[in-house]
Amino acid sequence: MPRTVIVGAGAVGLACAYALRKRGEDVIVVDRDAPGQACSKGNAGWITPSLSAPIPAPGLVGQSLRWMLSAESPLFIDPLAVPRMAPWLWQFWRHCTESDYMRGLAAVAALNHNTMRLWDEWQREGVGCELHREGLLFIFLDPAKLRATHAEFALLRQFGYTTPEILDGAGARRMEPSLSERVVGGFLVAGEYHVRPETFSAGLLSRLEALGVEVQSGVAVTGWDRDGGQVLGIRTSRGSITADRFVVAAGSWTGLLTQMLGVKLPMQAGKGYSLTISQPSITLGRPLYLGDAKIGVSPFDGALRFAGTMELSGINLRLDPRRMIGLRRGIDRYFRQAFPRDAGEEWVGMRPLTPDGLPIIGRLRDVGNVYVASGHAMLGITLAPSTAEVIADLVTLGTASLDIAPFAAGRFL
Ligand SMILES: Cc1cc2nc3c(=O)[nH]c(=O)nc-3n(C[C@H](O)[C@H](O)[C@H](O)COP(=O)(O)OP(=O)(O)OC[C@H]3O[C@@H](n4cnc5c(N)ncnc54)[C@H](O)[C@@H]3O)c2cc1C
């Protein structure tokens, strides 16, 4: 039986392992840490195909330059990191056009086409996790922002999504009584899910164990053994592992790994922060998107998680307290009661980010048996099953059932 090694045991790597194992492949997963401990841990866990739009968007350049002046803004580019990140930032800004935005939206919407079906299917197959199905409620303090965000949803109609009805403030409060009087309205995106992401990794892990997949923790990949256009094995902190195929699903570190193979992929970290409050004083019926502050709120069993901010400061896990202050300040205006300033568990994670905002899913051109599944930015949990199915198709059949050209690694060459 051909053997595939997957590098990275985040949501994407574990999902790829599951999809490949279901096709009868022999799979080994290696991670330098324990599974699911990087970006796949403290995120908001939304499963939200309606947010398929890429991050580089028309108008973002001007807005991000203004936001650079405040460390508490929703998008912060660290001026000290700019020289190091300049080539990547230049490419990112070049993709902030109407045409690239619409092309990216169409590609990700197509990739998301099977997302909800796969999430339901994987649940039925025994990937146990804390999954909720109450949709997402967008709420706003500023009526102009409400109208602008709602208009973006209208773009999704061409991909088969219905445009949600606008609610006024009273309507939003009827759905969520803990919202403050300052909330002027919102809209409910029905039919979307959210998961406690830690339980998704744990559920996949126990399913993989039951299916006989070896998941090795504490194994850092340090190099590749290569023979021309083929990789023979990986070198790791615990010795070499040979295999027939390799999938790099190493999140923000993906570019560093492919660089060791001589393949440059422009992967940066879009750092995000979260705050998880256990046994919170308010309960919510569904997740909320605090539209003006760009903060997501996810109610889990016995906890509330607030997640947001996008910080471009390079690949590092430094937690900037100013960003946490921005997150905490952003929350208070939306609720009748304030949360204690020191409440909650603080977390920082690195969203793997490409300059066009689209993931990289596919085979490397010059190294025929290496595949990449990474760069999912704000949608790695949502897209993990759909990505895994594409990778399983490519590895076992040599072709995918949807057009994956927009996700090709070679687009950056
Ligand atoms: C604040 C925040 C909120 C978010 N909210 C959502 C949301 O609501 N919905 C959604 O869909 N997405 C969300 N995301 C995005 C999502 O979390 C990521 O896209 C996703 O977790 C990426 O998963 P991954 O498996 O690609 O990477 P990771 O989870 O980062 O996993 C990569 C793994 O590779 C391993 N690795 C790296 N280098 C090596 C090496 N050399 N050797 C061995 N192992 C290595 C790492 O240890 C790590 O375990 C959010 C992100 C943030 C930060």
The ligand as an ORCA input file, in Angstrom:
! r2SCAN-3c Opt
* xyz 0 1
  C      -8.373     34.625     15.918
  C      -8.660     33.615     14.843
  C      -9.967     33.265     14.545
  C     -10.232     32.347     13.522
  N     -11.525     31.969     13.306
  C     -11.797     31.047     12.337
  C     -13.124     30.640     12.108
  O     -14.047     31.084     12.782
  N     -13.369     29.737     11.105
  C     -12.358     29.241     10.325
  O     -12.642     28.468      9.402
  N     -11.060     29.604     10.541
  C     -10.766     30.500     11.519
  N      -9.485     30.895     11.737
  C      -8.429     30.396     10.835
  C      -8.008     28.978     11.207
  O      -7.738     28.931     12.588
  C      -6.758     28.586     10.415
  O      -6.962     28.824      9.037
  C      -6.462     27.099     10.597
  O      -6.381     26.776     11.964
  C      -5.149     26.713      9.916
  O      -4.974     25.335     10.139
  P      -3.677     24.583      9.649
  O      -3.850     23.151      9.952
  O      -3.391     25.000      8.231
  O      -2.479     25.239     10.504
  P      -2.061     25.040     12.036
  O      -3.230     24.762     12.896
  O      -1.224     26.229     12.368
  O      -1.188     23.730     12.007
  C       0.084     23.679     11.408
  C       0.875     22.608     12.132
  O       2.134     22.407     11.465
  C       3.094     22.107     12.440
  N       4.442     22.354     11.922
  C       4.938     23.523     11.468
  N       6.222     23.383     11.099
  C       6.546     22.078     11.321
  C       7.735     21.321     11.146
  N       8.872     21.872     10.655
  N       7.727     20.023     11.485
  C       6.588     19.430     11.972
  N       5.451     20.115     12.171
  C       5.417     21.430     11.843
  C       2.734     23.023     13.592
  O       3.291     22.573     14.818
  C       1.211     22.985     13.566
  O       0.678     22.023     14.446
  C      -9.170     31.793     12.770
  C      -7.848     32.128     13.096
  C      -7.586     33.027     14.119
  C      -6.153     33.348     14.452
*
